[in-house]
Structure formats: C-alpha cells, structure tokens
Amino acid sequence: MRIIPSIDLMDSKRVEVIGHIVNKALEDSDPVKIAAYWEKAGASMVHVVDIDAALNTGRSNDSIIKRIIRSVRIPVQVAGGIRSRKQVEDYLSNGASRIVVRLRPCSTNALNDFSGLDKIVLGIDYLGRNMFRDIGKESIVIGEEKAASWVLKVDDAIGLKGILLTDVGREGSLAGLRRETLSLLSILRETGLELMYAGGVSSLEDILALKETGVKGVIIGKALYNGLLSLEGLRRVED
C-alpha cells in the first residue's frame, strides 16, 4: 500500500476542498514547494488535482502542475477536469506518471477517445446509496455489480492502470469511512485492477480497513496537512 499526499489547486494555490466544494484557499502556499516537501518527507507519489478544470471556472493550473512534475523525482498523478485525449497526451509528454480520467458512469461513448493510451486511471465519484456523480453536477443510481461490470468494459477498451474511488460525501471531512464504501471497494477489487481511494481518511484504523479491502493507494489531504496523520507514522502500513 502507498500513502499518497494530495495537492488540490485553484488559481495556482493550494486549496482545501470539502465534498467537491472549495472550503479555503491558502494564499501564501507554493504548490511546487509543497510537492518538494512531501518528496523529502518520504512520499512515493503525489496526487495533484486541478480544481479549476474540474469545476469549469475558466482558469487552468496546467503550468503549475507541469512545474510540480519537473520539480520532483517521485511520480506525479494528475487529476481534475481531464476530458480529452489531447490533455492526457500533453500531461504524459510532460512527465506525469498517471492521469485520472472520469467518464460518464456506465457509458461507453467516450472510450474510443482514450483507447491505446497508457497510464490511465479511471476516476469514480461515489455519493453513497448506489449513487454516483455523473459528468457535471448530476447524479446517477447504479448497482454495485453493474458498476464493476462497466469498469471491466472500460478496461477492455482502454487498458486501465487502476481505479480511483472518491467518496465525495466524505471528501475533506475527516469523518472516516462508510461501510457501504468499503463494500463497493470489495466488489471493485474483483475486477483485478489496482484500487486507490480518497475521501475522509482520518485515522490509522481507516487505512488498515482500506488495506484489508485490497486498496493499494490511499490519497490523503487534510489529515496530513493538519497533522492528524503523518507519513512517518504511517510507514509501517506501506508495502
């Protein structure tokens, strides 16, 4: 298992996000220095999210993300509003290790846009009670088994490097894990793809529960930044 610090970006600054809503902007933050800090602290990867692109604000953090990639030697996984093959190819050509792409749940319409590309991670936003975030702000109800079947179709078409499940209802809340989310992760594990998780992780118990469920990467933001958890303290759970 890997513990992966997250850096959420808006207007080239780090922000705190709760449930896909920006809660606080850290005006004096330097994302490049933050990435370097996590590398020095022993992180094996950082996860960088372009919140502007995800929310369609009209701004882009493209240049600062590429600076982050160039500034560290550890892998950088990029997410947030990546909707085209051109964006994926651009980030990969600039050194990104993986790209998280979110597709319309249970739709196969856009698969040809990303076929043949390497290093794609399928992003899934979970809202609870079999509800998933659709493209935009709408939600869609899908059974867990149907969701897993769709993931396999996406993998067949694209050749996925993994799945990133985000529990949007717990994102940035430090509220821990939901049993239903662990159940969904157990079903997604049966796809054989590498699982990553983000949302509400606040304790060692959360991380151990995710590890037992088969999760290979835990993306953590707030709990690391406020000192509730530390990379040093979590080394024993990493593989």
N, C-alpha and C positions, 0 to 999 in steps of 0.2 A: 504493500500500500504506500501511496505517496500523499504527503500533506502539501497542498498547493496554495500559496497565498494569492489572493485576488487583488487586482488593481482596477477599480471602476473609474472611468474617465468621462468628464464632461468639461468642454471648453478648455482642454489641456490641463485640467486639475483633477486631483483625486476627489471623489465624492462618496458619500455613504448612501446606500440605496436600501429601502425597505419595501418589499413587495413590488418591485419594479417602479417605485416612486422615489425620486431623489429627496433624501431627508436633509442632507447637509453637504455643502461644498467646503473643502479645505483650501482656502485661497492661497495659502503660503506653501502648499505642497508642490514638490517637484517629482513627477512620476518616474523620471529616469533615476533619480537618487533613491527613490523607494524601491525600485526593482533591484538596484545595486545592493541596497540594504538587505533585501531578502536573499539575494545570492550569497552575500557574506555570512548571513545567519544560517546558511546550510540548506536552503530550499533547492530542490532538484528540478523545479519548474515554476514559472509564474503564469497566472491566468489574467489576461488583460481584456477588459470589456469596454467597447466604445458605446457609452450610454447615449450620446447624441445620435449616433446612427440607429441605435435600437429604438429610440423614441421619435425619430424623424424630426429633429429640431432644426435641420438645415445646416448644422455645423458638423465638422468631422474632426476626429482625433487621429487621423491617418498618419500625419507626420510625426506626432509624438510617439505613437505606437512603434513606428519604424525606428525611431531613435532608441526606444527601450530595447528592441530586438538587437540593435547594433551594440548596445552598451553592456550587455551581459553575455556570459558564455553558456548559461543554462538555457534549456528550451523555453520558448515563449508560445503559449497557446492564446490565440486571438479569437474573440467573440464579439457579438453585438452588431445587429443590423447588416450582416453579410448576406446579401441576397442574389449575387450574380457570380458567374464563373470568372469574370474579369477581376472582381475583388479578391477571390480566392487565389487566383494565379499571381496577382500583384503581391499579396502578403507572403505567399510561399517563395516567390522570387526574391523577396527582401529578407528571407531567413526565418520566417515563422515556422515553428515546429508542427503545429496543428491548427486547423481552422474549424471553429464551431459554426455549423450552419443549421438554422431552424427552418423546417419545412412545414407546410400545412399538414396537420395530423391526418393520417390515413389517406392522404392524396399521393398519387404517383405522377402528377402532371409535370413537376419540375425536375424529375430525376435525370432526364437527358441533359439538363443544364450543367450537371455536376459529374456526369459519368466519366470515368477514366482519370479523374483527379485523385491524387494521393493525399493522405493526411487529413481526411475529412472526419470530423466528429459530429454526430447527429445530436443537436440540442433539442430537448423536450422540456417544455414548461408545464409542470403539474400544478393544478389548482386544488386538488382533493376531490373525493367522492366521484372518481372516474371522469372528472372534468380536466380538460387540457386547454392551454391557451392556443387559440388559432392565430393565424397571421393577423397582426393588428391587435386590437384590444378585445376582440370577441372570444368566446369560449365554446368548446365543443365537448359533448359527452361521448366517451369511447370506453368500452370494456377493456380490462387489462390484457386479456388474451388477444383481443383484436389489435390492440396497440403493439404487442410483441410481434404478432404476425406481420404487421405493417413494417416494423423495424427490419425484419428479415428481408422483405421485398426491397427496401431501401438499400440494404447491404448488398443484395444480389446485383443491384443496378450500379451502385457507386463503389463498393468495396470500402466499407467504413473502417476507421481506426478505433472507433468506440462510440459510446453513448454518454452524453452528459444530461442527467436528470436534475432539474432545478425545481425544488418545492417553492413556488412563488409565494405561497401563503406564509412561509417561514423565513423567507429571504430577509436577512438583516435584522431579524427579530431576537436572536439569541434564545429562541423558545424551544430548541431541541427538535427531535424527530417525531414524526407522526407514524403510528403503527401501519396505517394504510400505505404510506410512502415506502416503508420497509417491505410491505407485501408486494408492491409494484416492482421494486428493485429485485426481489427474489424471482419474479416472473421474467423480467428483462434479462436476468442472469442466464436464463435458459437459452437465450439467443447465441451464447458463446462469445459475445463481444465484450470488450473491456468496458467496465462501468465506472463512471465518475458521478459524483453527487455534490450538489451545492444547496444550501438553504437552512439557516437556523442552527447550525452546529455550534455548540457552546460548551461541551464537556468531553472528557476522555471517554465517558460511557457512550456518548453519541458515536464517537469514532470507532470504538470497539464493536458496537452494534452494526455499523456500516461494514466493517471488515468481515464480520461473521456472515453478512448478507452477500458478500462477494464483491463489494466495491473496491476498486483498485486505486482510485484517486479521490480525495476529499478536498474540495475547494472551499477555503475559509477566508473570510474578510474581517468582519467586525470583531470576532472573538480574538483574532491575532492582534489587531490594531489597538484594542483596548486592554490587552494584557491578560485577558481571561484564559487564553491558551498561549503556548509558546512553541516554536519549532524545536527548541532544545528539549522541552518537556515531553514532546511527542515522538522523539526519535525511536523510542522502544517499540512503537506500533508500526513503524515503517519497515518495509521488507528490505 
